[in-house]
């Protein structure tokens, strides 16, 4: 489960969702809200993955959610500094461990399926060869 922060920007209300994973690093998702308080229809949400992105978080905020440069720089510094620290204190570390365990169990399950499938194929080939 990721945790978010609701922020009033010059472009309206936005929810910034933080997540950190071993394989993709720190990431931020942004959902924009209309004046009526509902998420903007058709606005699919915007995601930035630190390690996988060619652009900085500031550029992402300027291009995807159309924040002015001064505000994008301010929010990016907050997201990567005090807000990230607060997020970790409010349960972000626990969420990261849960996601890691879940990924491990999925990997183990897929490996077992592959092993049993190969054993089944080998058994069928052995039956045919007899």
Secondary structure, DSSP 8 states (H G I E B T S, - for coil): --EEEEEEETTEEEEEEEEEETTTEEEEEEEEB-TTSSB-TT---EEEETTT-SS-HHHHHHHHS---HHHHHHHHHHHHTHHHHHHIIIIIHHHHHHHHHHHHHHHHHHHHHHHHHHHHHHHHHHHHH-
